Amino acid sequence: MSEIISDSSILELLHRYTGMALGCTEPIAAALAVVKARETLGKTPEKINLHVSGNIYKNGMGVGIPGTSEKGIRIAAALGVLTGESSRALEVLEGVTDEIAARAVEMVKEGKVDIDIVPDVDKLYIEAVLTAGEDTASAVVEHSHTNIVCASLNGREVYHAPVENCTYTTTDDGRVEGLTVERIYRWAKEVNIEKLDCIARGAEVNWAIADAGLKKRYGYSLGKTLSVKSRSDADIMRNSMARVAAGVDARMSGSMLPVMTNSGSGNQGITIYVPVINTAVNMGTSQEEMLRALAFANMIPIHIKQQIGPLSALCGIVPASIGAACGIAFLRGATLPQIKNVIQLIIANISGLFCDGAKASCSMKASVGICAAYEAIYIAVDGGLQASDDGILDIDVEQSIDNLSRIAVRAMDSTDNEIINIMTCK
């Protein structure tokens, strides 16, 4: 029998896999690597070379960069040469001005930023190599978006990430010992809400970016379109779809507003937070109950993605929409069996949703995820119907989560490679 994971360990996981980010996390992680290399170099570089995994390339090339009207990882890297402190993690570009943005565009036009895809590395891998005269500095971000593993100056390592001492244990396949949907549910019911400051902050900023996306045209403006077409404020599903899409529209088009991430993704954070908050507002629930629901909603995707990792061919909206649905069901007083059934139904519905990079159309996938979340709630909670154990579903929800992970990690690797091949050959 697996060990019982402590409340403090669950909080540790929550803090480790959530965090503030300004801009799409893949190009911002590249900017972070550049900033660390620039700090190591100690001077303004003349040339930037980025060596990245295919997944970083895929998610970094088509997305808007905060503070600019430009898209892509090259602009993000150039901005990292001109501004930012590595201590700011994924908010590293918060100091971008119009002047800095213009200089970054010129650097890219002058061919000072090169990027290539390197094989046989972690799916989340970025090496920034900066040169100035005869001096060269490098920094590597790997495994997670803020994990600067090392930095070197002229071939000599000057920084190495300290070993993290976790209070929880993981199995060979990445699962956290003792972490189950049931354990997370019990924790969310009992956790001291004074320890959920990060969740409260996330609620504030992710709601704000959704509001921004409703007020201004970003990208495909799907959120504004859905909002106009909503029948009434009572139509919570349509309103949630609109707000989530609006937030993603704004973020994918370079909004300067920060968001709270989940598992390294701001889009996933928006997808988790906004519909839960919307439900809480419409139900008139207390701040405490909303925070508990949001904590529960955030921990479920963290649990699901332990085996999958932060980047894969499986669209992150799948686990994020599962988290959102769990949070909504939690607020509505759903039982644990009903919540497990909600998870099963979403896996049955949108497990084939693949990721072809961060871009404007992510708002469409997020909207699909929220629709799937509400459909699952309608079936499992309102209708009282049970998901069948067919397809990749198992009677046990934890096994269904394992099956989803197998699809994402094993079966979809070739899909991932083909998507990257298509994108690089255009």
MOKA-V551621 format. One record per residue. SS is DSSP state (H for helix, E for strand, - for the rest). NEAR is the number of other ideal C-beta (glycine too) atoms within 8 Angstrom. D_LAST is the distance of its C-alpha to the last C-alpha in Angstrom with 2 decimals. Layout:
ss,near,d_last
SS,NEAR,D_LAST
SS,NEAR,D_LAST
//
This chain:
ss,near,d_last
-,1,51.16
-,5,48.51
-,6,49.76
-,6,50.02
-,11,47.53
-,8,49.23
H,8,48.59
H,7,47.87
H,11,45.22
H,15,43.45
H,10,43.60
H,11,42.21
H,13,39.21
H,14,38.78
H,9,38.85
H,6,36.58
-,11,33.78
E,14,34.01
E,11,33.78
E,12,32.96
E,16,29.49
-,14,28.31
-,16,24.63
-,15,21.99
H,13,23.30
H,15,20.32
H,17,19.72
H,16,23.49
H,15,24.20
H,19,22.18
H,15,24.35
H,18,27.35
H,17,26.69
H,17,26.39
H,13,29.60
H,15,31.45
H,16,30.49
H,13,31.56
H,10,34.83
H,14,35.37
H,13,34.74
-,5,37.20
-,6,35.77
-,6,32.81
-,13,30.14
-,7,28.68
E,8,25.44
E,15,23.36
E,11,21.47
E,18,19.90
E,10,19.61
E,16,18.32
-,14,17.90
H,11,14.74
H,13,16.24
H,16,16.92
H,15,13.40
H,14,12.29
H,14,15.18
H,16,15.18
-,11,12.05
-,8,12.39
-,17,16.17
E,15,18.84
-,16,21.12
-,12,24.89
-,12,26.80
-,13,23.94
-,5,21.89
-,12,18.75
E,9,16.05
-,12,14.89
H,15,16.53
H,10,17.09
H,15,19.39
H,17,21.13
H,17,21.82
H,16,23.18
H,18,25.39
H,18,26.72
H,13,28.00
H,8,29.87
-,9,31.38
-,13,32.16
-,7,34.34
H,11,33.23
H,4,36.18
H,9,34.47
H,11,31.94
H,16,29.23
H,10,31.00
-,15,30.41
-,17,28.89
-,11,31.73
-,7,33.09
-,12,30.21
-,8,31.65
H,6,30.32
H,6,31.36
H,13,29.58
H,14,26.36
H,8,26.62
H,10,27.27
H,15,24.27
H,12,22.01
H,8,23.76
H,12,23.28
H,13,19.51
H,6,19.69
-,6,22.05
-,6,19.70
-,9,22.02
E,11,19.57
E,8,17.53
E,12,15.75
E,8,15.08
E,10,15.03
-,10,18.41
-,4,19.45
-,3,22.71
-,8,23.32
-,7,24.16
-,11,21.44
-,17,22.53
E,14,22.64
E,15,22.31
E,12,24.02
E,17,24.46
E,12,25.99
E,16,27.64
E,10,29.59
E,9,32.38
-,5,34.40
-,3,35.55
E,10,34.97
E,11,32.12
E,16,31.75
E,12,29.48
E,16,29.26
E,13,27.76
E,16,27.02
E,11,26.98
-,7,27.74
-,8,28.07
-,15,26.65
-,10,29.87
-,9,30.99
E,14,31.21
E,9,32.47
E,10,33.35
E,15,33.32
E,12,34.40
E,11,35.78
-,7,35.87
-,5,35.47
E,6,38.19
E,7,37.48
E,7,39.02
E,10,37.87
E,6,37.52
-,8,37.16
-,4,40.47
-,4,40.86
-,4,40.74
-,4,43.86
-,8,43.08
-,7,45.96
-,13,44.22
-,7,43.31
E,9,40.27
-,7,40.12
-,3,38.05
-,5,35.43
-,8,35.10
-,9,37.47
E,11,40.02
-,11,43.52
-,10,45.44
-,13,42.66
-,8,42.63
H,14,42.15
H,7,45.94
H,12,46.41
H,14,43.93
H,12,45.69
H,8,49.08
H,13,47.81
H,13,46.40
H,7,49.78
H,6,51.73
-,13,49.72
-,5,51.37
H,9,49.28
H,5,50.24
H,7,47.81
-,13,44.92
H,7,44.38
H,11,40.67
H,13,40.39
H,9,42.35
H,10,40.11
H,15,37.01
H,14,38.60
H,8,39.23
H,13,35.84
H,16,33.68
H,12,35.91
H,9,35.65
H,16,31.87
H,16,32.07
H,10,34.73
H,14,32.60
H,18,29.79
H,11,32.46
H,5,33.81
-,6,30.73
-,4,27.51
-,12,24.53
-,12,21.03
-,8,21.57
-,9,25.28
H,13,25.79
H,18,28.77
H,13,30.56
H,9,30.05
H,13,31.48
H,12,34.27
H,6,35.37
H,7,35.37
-,11,37.38
-,6,40.79
-,5,42.73
-,5,42.78
-,6,44.28
-,9,41.05
H,9,39.97
H,9,37.03
H,11,35.40
H,12,36.33
H,14,34.85
H,12,31.58
H,15,31.56
H,18,32.40
H,19,29.91
H,16,27.06
H,19,28.38
H,17,28.46
H,16,24.88
H,18,23.83
H,16,25.69
H,15,24.45
H,17,20.71
E,10,21.24
-,14,23.09
-,12,26.68
-,8,29.18
-,11,31.16
-,10,31.35
E,16,31.22
E,17,32.77
E,16,30.34
E,15,30.86
-,12,29.54
-,11,27.42
E,12,25.75
H,13,26.85
H,16,25.36
H,16,27.42
H,17,30.38
H,17,30.21
H,18,29.95
H,16,33.01
H,15,35.21
H,16,34.97
H,16,36.16
H,16,38.90
H,13,40.14
H,12,40.00
H,14,42.09
H,12,44.52
H,7,45.03
H,8,45.68
H,8,48.02
-,4,49.84
-,8,49.62
-,5,50.76
H,6,48.65
H,7,49.67
H,10,48.50
H,14,45.14
H,13,44.61
H,14,45.62
H,16,43.20
H,17,40.35
H,14,41.29
H,15,41.26
H,17,37.93
H,15,36.33
H,15,37.88
H,15,36.79
H,16,33.00
H,14,33.96
H,13,35.96
H,12,33.20
H,13,30.54
H,11,32.86
H,10,31.67
H,12,28.02
-,10,27.41
-,11,25.64
-,12,22.05
-,12,21.02
-,10,18.99
E,14,21.91
-,8,21.48
-,12,24.16
H,16,25.43
H,15,27.19
H,14,29.68
H,18,29.85
H,16,30.93
H,16,33.41
H,17,34.81
H,17,35.12
H,16,36.89
H,14,39.23
H,16,40.14
H,16,40.89
H,14,42.91
H,14,44.73
H,14,45.76
-,10,46.99
-,3,49.24
-,11,47.50
-,5,49.05
H,8,47.32
H,6,47.08
H,11,45.47
H,15,42.89
H,10,42.09
H,13,41.72
H,18,39.29
H,17,37.04
H,12,37.33
H,13,36.42
H,15,33.21
H,15,32.10
H,11,32.93
H,9,30.96
H,11,27.55
-,11,27.18
-,4,24.07
-,12,22.10
E,10,19.04
-,13,17.14
-,8,13.40
-,12,13.97
-,11,16.35
-,9,15.66
-,11,17.71
-,8,17.81
H,12,19.65
H,17,22.75
H,10,22.43
H,11,22.43
H,17,25.29
H,13,27.17
H,11,26.85
H,17,28.19
H,16,31.16
H,10,31.94
H,13,32.01
H,16,34.26
H,13,36.76
H,10,36.74
H,15,37.68
H,15,40.42
H,9,41.77
H,11,42.01
H,18,43.31
H,12,45.46
H,7,46.52
-,7,46.60
-,5,47.75
-,6,45.69
-,5,44.57
-,10,41.19
-,6,41.57
-,6,40.90
-,4,38.53
-,4,34.91
-,10,33.98
-,12,36.82
-,9,40.02
-,4,43.38
-,6,42.98
H,10,40.38
H,8,39.85
H,9,39.00
H,14,36.54
H,13,34.85
H,9,34.84
H,12,33.31
H,15,30.49
H,11,29.91
H,9,29.91
H,12,27.18
H,12,25.06
H,12,25.72
H,7,26.23
H,9,24.74
-,13,21.47
H,9,20.50
H,7,18.70
H,10,16.98
H,13,15.96
H,9,14.59
H,8,12.59
H,14,11.14
H,13,10.25
H,8,8.81
H,9,6.49
H,12,5.62
H,8,5.68
H,5,3.80
-,4,0.00
//
